[in-house]
Amino acid sequence: MRTCARLTALLIALSATIHAKEWTLESGVIVQQIGNSYLFVFPSNKGRIRGIAEPAGKIQVGSTISVVYSLKIMGGGKARFIGFDASPASTDPKPKLSVEQAYQTFGFLVKDANNPKLDVHVDPEFAKKAGKTLRGEKVAAHGNLYVTLGRNDGTLKITRVDLQ
């Protein structure tokens, strides 16, 4: 399934259940579990839930997978997100969020000790927005991350990373 289609399905599921009891607010981050998948939403300052202008921290999945993030939510900008799709893994990944201070905005750093070589797929629309470089401010201010988890020999690992 194409990245945009998976993302759309996840966002539709989220919008259909956003008022359900399952979503929580952790340190200014909306956390929503949808089946075996999780969505971390960093709200903008223009919504009912006030977001943090430069959210930063780490999301840890087990002892081998982590996403470190340092984002920049523009004044009137849209909410940003990190999604973990664990449906292919047939398991609940139980990610842990920890908010930390960052000294620069860089976007995302994805690590998987069981899969040291990760392929990152960049959405063409995002690539147009980012221009010639996909580093630093552009990713921190406009990018969203979608991580697909799977199992290989019983080990949870990242099978795909999408930057949108």
KEPA-249525 format. One record per atom (N, C-alpha, C): residue number from 0; y, z, x; residue in one letter; atom name. Coordinates in nm, 3 decimals, decimal comma. Layout:
# residues N
REC  num        y        z        x  residu  atome
REC  NUM        Y        Z        X       A     CA
...
END
This chain:
# residues 164
REC  num        y        z        x  residu  atome
REC    0   -0,117    0,000    0,085       M      N
REC    0    0,000    0,000    0,000       M     CA
REC    0    0,124    0,000    0,089       M      C
REC    1    0,223   -0,079    0,054       R      N
REC    1    0,346   -0,087    0,133       R     CA
REC    1    0,417    0,047    0,136       R      C
REC    2    0,491    0,070    0,243       T      N
REC    2    0,564    0,193    0,262       T     CA
REC    2    0,656    0,223    0,145       T      C
REC    3    0,736    0,125    0,104       C      N
REC    3    0,831    0,147   -0,005       C     CA
REC    3    0,759    0,181   -0,134       C      C
REC    4    0,646    0,120   -0,159       A      N
REC    4    0,571    0,149   -0,280       A     CA
REC    4    0,516    0,291   -0,277       A      C
REC    5    0,465    0,335   -0,161       R      N
REC    5    0,415    0,473   -0,149       R     CA
REC    5    0,528    0,572   -0,167       R      C
REC    6    0,641    0,541   -0,104       L      N
REC    6    0,757    0,628   -0,115       L     CA
REC    6    0,805    0,636   -0,259       L      C
REC    7    0,812    0,522   -0,327       T      N
REC    7    0,856    0,518   -0,466       T     CA
REC    7    0,762    0,601   -0,552       T      C
REC    8    0,630    0,587   -0,532       A      N
REC    8    0,534    0,664   -0,610       A     CA
REC    8    0,552    0,813   -0,587       A      C
REC    9    0,576    0,853   -0,464       L      N
REC    9    0,596    0,994   -0,432       L     CA
REC    9    0,725    1,045   -0,495       L      C
REC   10    0,832    0,967   -0,488       L      N
REC   10    0,960    1,009   -0,547       L     CA
REC   10    0,954    1,013   -0,699       L      C
REC   11    0,879    0,921   -0,762       I      N
REC   11    0,863    0,924   -0,908       I     CA
REC   11    0,787    1,050   -0,947       I      C
REC   12    0,682    1,082   -0,873       A      N
REC   12    0,608    1,205   -0,901       A     CA
REC   12    0,698    1,327   -0,885       A      C
REC   13    0,782    1,325   -0,782       L      N
REC   13    0,874    1,436   -0,760       L     CA
REC   13    0,973    1,447   -0,874       L      C
REC   14    1,033    1,335   -0,914       S      N
REC   14    1,134    1,341   -1,020       S     CA
REC   14    1,072    1,383   -1,152       S      C
REC   15    0,947    1,351   -1,174       A      N
REC   15    0,881    1,391   -1,298       A     CA
REC   15    0,849    1,540   -1,299       A      C
REC   16    0,839    1,601   -1,179       T      N
REC   16    0,799    1,741   -1,172       T     CA
REC   16    0,904    1,829   -1,108       T      C
REC   17    1,026    1,778   -1,084       I      N
REC   17    1,126    1,856   -1,012       I     CA
REC   17    1,159    1,986   -1,085       I      C
REC   18    1,145    1,990   -1,218       H      N
REC   18    1,175    2,112   -1,292       H     CA
REC   18    1,052    2,202   -1,305       H      C
REC   19    0,942    2,161   -1,251       A      N
REC   19    0,821    2,243   -1,257       A     CA
REC   19    0,837    2,364   -1,166       A      C
REC   20    0,753    2,463   -1,188       K      N
REC   20    0,763    2,588   -1,112       K     CA
REC   20    0,721    2,572   -0,966       K      C
REC   21    0,654    2,463   -0,933       E      N
REC   21    0,599    2,451   -0,799       E     CA
REC   21    0,702    2,434   -0,689       E      C
REC   22    0,821    2,379   -0,719       W      N
REC   22    0,916    2,358   -0,611       W     CA
REC   22    0,983    2,489   -0,576       W      C
REC   23    1,011    2,503   -0,446       T      N
REC   23    1,077    2,624   -0,398       T     CA
REC   23    1,195    2,585   -0,311       T      C
REC   24    1,283    2,679   -0,291       L      N
REC   24    1,396    2,660   -0,203       L     CA
REC   24    1,376    2,753   -0,084       L      C
REC   25    1,356    2,695    0,034       E      N
REC   25    1,333    2,773    0,155       E     CA
REC   25    1,443    2,743    0,255       E      C
REC   26    1,529    2,839    0,281       S      N
REC   26    1,638    2,825    0,379       S     CA
REC   26    1,722    2,699    0,354       S      C
REC   27    1,752    2,671    0,228       G      N
REC   27    1,834    2,555    0,194       G     CA
REC   27    1,758    2,424    0,185       G      C
REC   28    1,626    2,427    0,197       V      N
REC   28    1,542    2,307    0,190       V     CA
REC   28    1,456    2,316    0,065       V      C
REC   29    1,456    2,210   -0,016       I      N
REC   29    1,371    2,205   -0,135       I     CA
REC   29    1,232    2,161   -0,090       I      C
REC   30    1,131    2,240   -0,123       V      N
REC   30    0,993    2,208   -0,086       V     CA
REC   30    0,915    2,185   -0,214       V      C
REC   31    0,852    2,068   -0,224       Q      N
REC   31    0,777    2,031   -0,344       Q     CA
REC   31    0,638    1,986   -0,304       Q      C
REC   32    0,537    2,049   -0,362       Q      N
REC   32    0,399    2,005   -0,339       Q     CA
REC   32    0,358    1,915   -0,454       Q      C
REC   33    0,302    1,799   -0,421       I      N
REC   33    0,253    1,704   -0,520       I     CA
REC   33    0,110    1,671   -0,481       I      C
REC   34    0,014    1,733   -0,547       G      N
REC   34   -0,125    1,717   -0,508       G     CA
REC   34   -0,145    1,770   -0,367       G      C
REC   35   -0,198    1,686   -0,278       N      N
REC   35   -0,218    1,724   -0,138       N     CA
REC   35   -0,100    1,687   -0,050       N      C
REC   36    0,009    1,643   -0,111       S      N
REC   36    0,124    1,597   -0,035       S     CA
REC   36    0,242    1,692   -0,052       S      C
REC   37    0,332    1,687    0,045       Y      N
REC   37    0,450    1,773    0,043       Y     CA
REC   37    0,574    1,690    0,068       Y      C
REC   38    0,682    1,730    0,003       L      N
REC   38    0,811    1,666    0,024       L     CA
REC   38    0,912    1,775    0,058       L      C
REC   39    0,983    1,757    0,168       F      N
REC   39    1,089    1,847    0,212       F     CA
REC   39    1,220    1,773    0,191       F      C
REC   40    1,305    1,822    0,102       V      N
REC   40    1,430    1,755    0,068       V     CA
REC   40    1,546    1,837    0,121       V      C
REC   41    1,633    1,771    0,197       F      N
REC   41    1,752    1,832    0,252       F     CA
REC   41    1,869    1,784    0,166       F      C
REC   42    1,915    1,867    0,071       P      N
REC   42    2,016    1,821   -0,025       P     CA
REC   42    2,153    1,800    0,039       P      C
REC   43    2,231    1,714   -0,026       S      N
REC   43    2,369    1,692    0,019       S     CA
REC   43    2,457    1,802   -0,041       S      C
REC   44    2,578    1,809    0,002       N      N
REC   44    2,669    1,911   -0,048       N     CA
REC   44    2,730    1,877   -0,184       N      C
REC   45    2,701    1,758   -0,237       K      N
REC   45    2,762    1,721   -0,364       K     CA
REC   45    2,675    1,751   -0,486       K      C
REC   46    2,557    1,804   -0,467       G      N
REC   46    2,468    1,835   -0,579       G     CA
REC   46    2,483    1,979   -0,626       G      C
REC   47    2,398    2,017   -0,723       R      N
REC   47    2,401    2,155   -0,772       R     CA
REC   47    2,348    2,252   -0,668       R      C
REC   48    2,252    2,208   -0,589       I      N
REC   48    2,202    2,291   -0,480       I     CA
REC   48    2,279    2,252   -0,356       I      C
REC   49    2,349    2,344   -0,298       R      N
REC   49    2,431    2,316   -0,180       R     CA
REC   49    2,343    2,306   -0,057       R      C
REC   50    2,356    2,196    0,013       G      N
REC   50    2,277    2,175    0,134       G     CA
REC   50    2,353    2,217    0,257       G      C
REC   51    2,287    2,207    0,368       I      N
REC   51    2,344    2,237    0,499       I     CA
REC   51    2,386    2,105    0,561       I      C
REC   52    2,505    2,098    0,617       A      N
REC   52    2,556    1,972    0,671       A     CA
REC   52    2,471    1,918    0,786       A      C
REC   53    2,417    2,005    0,869       E      N
REC   53    2,335    1,962    0,982       E     CA
REC   53    2,205    2,044    0,986       E      C
REC   54    2,113    2,015    0,892       P      N
REC   54    1,988    2,090    0,890       P     CA
REC   54    1,903    2,059    1,014       P      C
REC   55    1,840    2,162    1,066       A      N
REC   55    1,754    2,145    1,183       A     CA
REC   55    1,641    2,245    1,176       A      C
REC   56    1,529    2,208    1,232       G      N
REC   56    1,415    2,298    1,234       G     CA
REC   56    1,287    2,227    1,270       G      C
REC   57    1,177    2,285    1,222       K      N
REC   57    1,045    2,234    1,257       K     CA
REC   57    0,952    2,251    1,138       K      C
REC   58    0,866    2,152    1,117       I      N
REC   58    0,760    2,161    1,017       I     CA
REC   58    0,630    2,150    1,094       I      C
REC   59    0,548    2,253    1,086       Q      N
REC   59    0,421    2,260    1,159       Q     CA
REC   59    0,305    2,244    1,061       Q      C
REC   60    0,211    2,156    1,094       V      N
REC   60    0,090    2,137    1,014       V     CA
REC   60   -0,027    2,173    1,105       V      C
REC   61   -0,090    2,285    1,077       G      N
REC   61   -0,198    2,333    1,163       G     CA
REC   61   -0,143    2,365    1,301       G      C
REC   62   -0,226    2,354    1,401       S      N
REC   62   -0,182    2,386    1,537       S     CA
REC   62   -0,153    2,261    1,620       S      C
REC   63   -0,175    2,141    1,562       T      N
REC   63   -0,161    2,021    1,644       T     CA
REC   63   -0,053    1,923    1,598       T      C
REC   64   -0,003    1,937    1,477       I      N
REC   64    0,094    1,841    1,423       I     CA
REC   64    0,226    1,912    1,397       I      C
REC   65    0,334    1,853    1,446       S      N
REC   65    0,466    1,909    1,417       S     CA
REC   65    0,570    1,798    1,409       S      C
REC   66    0,671    1,824    1,326       V      N
REC   66    0,787    1,737    1,315       V     CA
REC   66    0,909    1,825    1,339       V      C
REC   67    0,980    1,795    1,445       V      N
REC   67    1,105    1,864    1,473       V     CA
REC   67    1,216    1,773    1,421       V      C
REC   68    1,312    1,830    1,351       Y      N
REC   68    1,418    1,748    1,293       Y     CA
REC   68    1,555    1,809    1,320       Y      C
REC   69    1,652    1,725    1,334       S      N
REC   69    1,792    1,764    1,345       S     CA
REC   69    1,872    1,651    1,280       S      C
REC   70    1,918    1,677    1,158       L      N
REC   70    1,977    1,573    1,075       L     CA
REC   70    2,126    1,597    1,054       L      C
REC   71    2,192    1,498    0,999       K      N
REC   71    2,333    1,510    0,966       K     CA
REC   71    2,350    1,454    0,825       K      C
REC   72    2,383    1,544    0,731       I      N
REC   72    2,406    1,502    0,593       I     CA
REC   72    2,554    1,469    0,581       I      C
REC   73    2,586    1,345    0,555       M      N
REC   73    2,725    1,302    0,546       M     CA
REC   73    2,791    1,367    0,425       M      C
REC   74    2,922    1,388    0,432       G      N
REC   74    2,997    1,457    0,327       G     CA
REC   74    2,960    1,419    0,185       G      C
REC   75    2,966    1,295    0,150       G      N
REC   75    2,929    1,250    0,016       G     CA
REC   75    2,797    1,179    0,015       G      C
REC   76    2,718    1,200    0,119       G      N
REC   76    2,594    1,124    0,137       G     CA
REC   76    2,480    1,168    0,048       G      C
REC   77    2,372    1,097    0,061       K      N
REC   77    2,252    1,123   -0,018       K     CA
REC   77    2,167    1,230    0,047       K      C
REC   78    2,083    1,293   -0,034       A      N
REC   78    1,986    1,389    0,018       A     CA
REC   78    1,892    1,316    0,113       A      C
REC   79    1,838    1,386    0,207       R      N
REC   79    1,745    1,330    0,304       R     CA
REC   79    1,609    1,394    0,283       R      C
REC   80    1,503    1,336    0,334       F      N
REC   80    1,372    1,396    0,313       F     CA
REC   80    1,275    1,368    0,427       F      C
REC   81    1,173    1,453    0,432       I      N
REC   81    1,055    1,432    0,515       I     CA
REC   81    0,937    1,448    0,421       I      C
REC   82    0,851    1,347    0,414       G      N
REC   82    0,734    1,353    0,328       G     CA
REC   82    0,606    1,355    0,411       G      C
REC   83    0,510    1,435    0,369       F      N
REC   83    0,377    1,440    0,429       F     CA
REC   83    0,278    1,398    0,323       F      C
REC   84    0,214    1,282    0,340       D      N
REC   84    0,113    1,234    0,246       D     CA
REC   84   -0,024    1,267    0,303       D      C
REC   85   -0,089    1,366    0,243       A      N
REC   85   -0,221    1,407    0,292       A     CA
REC   85   -0,332    1,361    0,200       A      C
REC   86   -0,300    1,278    0,101       S      N
REC   86   -0,405    1,233    0,010       S     CA
REC   86   -0,517    1,158    0,081       S      C
REC   87   -0,490    1,076    0,186       P      N
REC   87   -0,602    1,014    0,257       P     CA
REC   87   -0,689    1,115    0,332       P      C
REC   88   -0,633    1,232    0,363       A      N
REC   88   -0,709    1,333    0,437       A     CA
REC   88   -0,797    1,416    0,346       A      C
REC   89   -0,775    1,403    0,213       S      N
REC   89   -0,850    1,481    0,114       S     CA
REC   89   -0,844    1,631    0,144       S      C
REC   90   -0,728    1,675    0,186       T      N
REC   90   -0,710    1,817    0,216       T     CA
REC   90   -0,566    1,855    0,194       T      C
REC   91   -0,543    1,982    0,173       D      N
REC   91   -0,407    2,034    0,159       D     CA
REC   91   -0,360    2,075    0,298       D      C
REC   92   -0,257    2,010    0,353       P      N
REC   92   -0,218    2,037    0,491       P     CA
REC   92   -0,146    2,170    0,512       P      C
REC   93   -0,092    2,232    0,409       K      N
REC   93   -0,019    2,359    0,418       K     CA
REC   93    0,082    2,362    0,532       K      C
REC   94    0,182    2,274    0,528       P      N
REC   94    0,284    2,274    0,634       P     CA
REC   94    0,372    2,398    0,626       P      C
REC   95    0,417    2,445    0,742       K      N
REC   95    0,506    2,561    0,750       K     CA
REC   95    0,642    2,514    0,800       K      C
REC   96    0,746    2,553    0,727       L      N
REC   96    0,883    2,517    0,761       L     CA
REC   96    0,948    2,633    0,834       L      C
REC   97    1,013    2,604    0,945       S      N
REC   97    1,096    2,704    1,011       S     CA
REC   97    1,229    2,638    1,045       S      C
REC   98    1,335    2,702    1,001       V      N
REC   98    1,469    2,650    1,025       V     CA
REC   98    1,517    2,707    1,158       V      C
REC   99    1,567    2,619    1,242       E      N
REC   99    1,612    2,659    1,375       E     CA
REC   99    1,746    2,593    1,403       E      C
REC  100    1,818    2,643    1,499       Q      N
REC  100    1,945    2,583    1,538       Q     CA
REC  100    1,919    2,469    1,636       Q      C
REC  101    1,994    2,360    1,620       A      N
REC  101    1,987    2,249    1,714       A     CA
REC  101    2,125    2,230    1,774       A      C
REC  102    2,129    2,186    1,896       Y      N
REC  102    2,256    2,168    1,966       Y     CA
REC  102    2,304    2,024    1,965       Y      C
REC  103    2,223    1,936    1,908       Q      N
REC  103    2,264    1,798    1,889       Q     CA
REC  103    2,184    1,740    1,772       Q      C
REC  104    2,238    1,639    1,707       T      N
REC  104    2,164    1,573    1,599       T     CA
REC  104    2,091    1,452    1,659       T      C
REC  105    1,961    1,449    1,640       F      N
REC  105    1,879    1,343    1,701       F     CA
REC  105    1,788    1,272    1,603       F      C
REC  106    1,771    1,325    1,484       G      N
REC  106    1,680    1,263    1,389       G     CA
REC  106    1,548    1,337    1,385       G      C
REC  107    1,441    1,272    1,433       F      N
REC  107    1,306    1,328    1,421       F     CA
REC  107    1,230    1,317    1,553       F      C
REC  108    1,147    1,416    1,577       L      N
REC  108    1,053    1,413    1,689       L     CA
REC  108    0,917    1,448    1,630       L      C
REC  109    0,824    1,353    1,633       V      N
REC  109    0,693    1,371    1,571       V     CA
REC  109    0,589    1,387    1,681       V      C
REC  110    0,508    1,494    1,671       K      N
REC  110    0,405    1,520    1,772       K     CA
REC  110    0,270    1,541    1,704       K      C
REC  111    0,166    1,487    1,764       D      N
REC  111    0,029    1,508    1,720       D     CA
REC  111   -0,057    1,520    1,844       D      C
REC  112   -0,103    1,639    1,874       A      N
REC  112   -0,183    1,662    1,995       A     CA
REC  112   -0,315    1,584    1,991       A      C
REC  113   -0,364    1,550    1,872       N      N
REC  113   -0,489    1,475    1,859       N     CA
REC  113   -0,468    1,325    1,859       N      C
REC  114   -0,344    1,281    1,858       N      N
REC  114   -0,312    1,139    1,855       N     CA
REC  114   -0,184    1,117    1,936       N      C
REC  115   -0,195    1,115    2,068       P      N
REC  115   -0,075    1,109    2,151       P     CA
REC  115    0,004    0,979    2,139       P      C
REC  116   -0,059    0,871    2,093       K      N
REC  116    0,012    0,744    2,078       K     CA
REC  116    0,031    0,716    1,928       K      C
REC  117    0,153    0,735    1,880       L      N
REC  117    0,182    0,715    1,739       L     CA
REC  117    0,255    0,583    1,720       L      C
REC  118    0,218    0,510    1,617       D      N
REC  118    0,290    0,388    1,580       D     CA
REC  118    0,392    0,426    1,474       D      C
REC  119    0,517    0,390    1,496       V      N
REC  119    0,623    0,419    1,400       V     CA
REC  119    0,662    0,288    1,333       V      C
REC  120    0,658    0,286    1,201       H      N
REC  120    0,693    0,168    1,124       H     CA
REC  120    0,835    0,188    1,071       H      C
REC  121    0,923    0,093    1,098       V      N
REC  121    1,062    0,103    1,058       V     CA
REC  121    1,087    0,010    0,941       V      C
REC  122    1,138    0,066    0,831       D      N
REC  122    1,170   -0,013    0,713       D     CA
REC  122    1,280   -0,112    0,748       D      C
REC  123    1,266   -0,240    0,712       P      N
REC  123    1,368   -0,341    0,747       P     CA
REC  123    1,508   -0,307    0,696       P      C
REC  124    1,518   -0,250    0,576       E      N
REC  124    1,649   -0,213    0,522       E     CA
REC  124    1,715   -0,106    0,609       E      C
REC  125    1,635   -0,010    0,654       F      N
REC  125    1,690    0,094    0,742       F     CA
REC  125    1,730    0,033    0,876       F      C
REC  126    1,650   -0,059    0,927       A      N
REC  126    1,683   -0,123    1,055       A     CA
REC  126    1,817   -0,195    1,047       A      C
REC  127    1,845   -0,260    0,933       K      N
REC  127    1,975   -0,326    0,915       K     CA
REC  127    2,088   -0,225    0,917       K      C
REC  128    2,067   -0,110    0,849       K      N
REC  128    2,168   -0,005    0,844       K     CA
REC  128    2,194    0,054    0,982       K      C
REC  129    2,087    0,071    1,057       A      N
REC  129    2,098    0,137    1,188       A     CA
REC  129    2,159    0,046    1,293       A      C
REC  130    2,152   -0,084    1,273       G      N
REC  130    2,209   -0,176    1,371       G     CA
REC  130    2,117   -0,197    1,489       G      C
REC  131    2,174   -0,210    1,607       K      N
REC  131    2,095   -0,245    1,725       K     CA
REC  131    2,015   -0,129    1,782       K      C
REC  132    2,055   -0,006    1,754       T      N
REC  132    1,984    0,108    1,812       T     CA
REC  132    1,928    0,199    1,704       T      C
REC  133    1,813    0,254    1,727       L      N
REC  133    1,752    0,348    1,633       L     CA
REC  133    1,753    0,488    1,692       L      C
REC  134    1,854    0,520    1,768       R      N
REC  134    1,861    0,652    1,831       R     CA
REC  134    1,971    0,737    1,771       R      C
REC  135    1,959    0,866    1,795       G      N
REC  135    2,065    0,962    1,772       G     CA
REC  135    2,130    0,962    1,635       G      C
REC  136    2,261    0,944    1,633       E      N
REC  136    2,341    0,960    1,511       E     CA
REC  136    2,292    0,875    1,395       E      C
REC  137    2,255    0,751    1,419       K      N
REC  137    2,212    0,663    1,309       K     CA
REC  137    2,089    0,717    1,239       K      C
REC  138    1,989    0,758    1,317       V      N
REC  138    1,867    0,813    1,258       V     CA
REC  138    1,898    0,948    1,195       V      C
REC  139    1,976    1,032    1,262       A      N
REC  139    2,009    1,164    1,212       A     CA
REC  139    2,089    1,158    1,083       A      C
REC  140    2,174    1,056    1,068       A      N
REC  140    2,261    1,046    0,951       A     CA
REC  140    2,203    0,964    0,837       A      C
REC  141    2,108    0,874    0,863       H      N
REC  141    2,060    0,784    0,757       H     CA
REC  141    1,910    0,780    0,740       H      C
REC  142    1,833    0,824    0,836       G      N
REC  142    1,688    0,807    0,830       G     CA
REC  142    1,616    0,911    0,746       G      C
REC  143    1,506    0,869    0,686       N      N
REC  143    1,412    0,957    0,618       N     CA
REC  143    1,276    0,932    0,682       N      C
REC  144    1,191    1,032    0,682       L      N
REC  144    1,063    1,021    0,750       L     CA
REC  144    0,949    1,040    0,651       L      C
REC  145    0,845    0,958    0,665       Y      N
REC  145    0,727    0,966    0,581       Y     CA
REC  145    0,606    0,966    0,674       Y      C
REC  146    0,528    1,074    0,673       V      N
REC  146    0,414    1,089    0,763       V     CA
REC  146    0,286    1,089    0,680       V      C
REC  147    0,191    1,003    0,717       T      N
REC  147    0,062    0,998    0,649       T     CA
REC  147   -0,041    1,067    0,737       T      C
REC  148   -0,113    1,163    0,677       L      N
REC  148   -0,215    1,239    0,749       L     CA
REC  148   -0,353    1,192    0,706       L      C
REC  149   -0,447    1,193    0,799       G      N
REC  149   -0,584    1,158    0,769       G     CA
REC  149   -0,678    1,246    0,849       G      C
REC  150   -0,805    1,219    0,837       R      N
REC  150   -0,906    1,294    0,914       R     CA
REC  150   -0,985    1,197    0,999       R      C
REC  151   -1,017    1,239    1,120       N      N
REC  151   -1,101    1,162    1,210       N     CA
REC  151   -1,195    1,261    1,275       N      C
REC  152   -1,324    1,246    1,251       D      N
REC  152   -1,424    1,340    1,302       D     CA
REC  152   -1,391    1,482    1,260       D      C
REC  153   -1,342    1,499    1,136       G      N
REC  153   -1,312    1,631    1,082       G     CA
REC  153   -1,179    1,689    1,128       G      C
REC  154   -1,108    1,617    1,216       T      N
REC  154   -0,981    1,666    1,269       T     CA
REC  154   -0,865    1,603    1,194       T      C
REC  155   -0,770    1,687    1,152       L      N
REC  155   -0,651    1,638    1,085       L     CA
REC  155   -0,562    1,571    1,188       L      C
REC  156   -0,516    1,448    1,157       K      N
REC  156   -0,429    1,379    1,251       K     CA
REC  156   -0,334    1,287    1,176       K      C
REC  157   -0,230    1,246    1,242       I      N
REC  157   -0,133    1,153    1,185       I     CA
REC  157   -0,190    1,012    1,197       I      C
REC  158   -0,191    0,941    1,084       T      N
REC  158   -0,241    0,803    1,087       T     CA
REC  158   -0,128    0,700    1,078       T      C
REC  159   -0,011    0,744    1,029       R      N
REC  159    0,100    0,651    1,017       R     CA
REC  159    0,231    0,730    1,007       R      C
REC  160    0,338    0,674    1,067       V      N
REC  160    0,472    0,732    1,059       V     CA
REC  160    0,565    0,621    1,015       V      C
REC  161    0,642    0,645    0,909       D      N
REC  161    0,738    0,548    0,858       D     CA
REC  161    0,877    0,606    0,865       D      C
REC  162    0,969    0,530    0,921       L      N
REC  162    1,110    0,567    0,927       L     CA
REC  162    1,183    0,476    0,830       L      C
REC  163    1,254    0,537    0,734       Q      N
REC  163    1,318    0,458    0,629       Q     CA
REC  163    1,463    0,494    0,618       Q      C
END
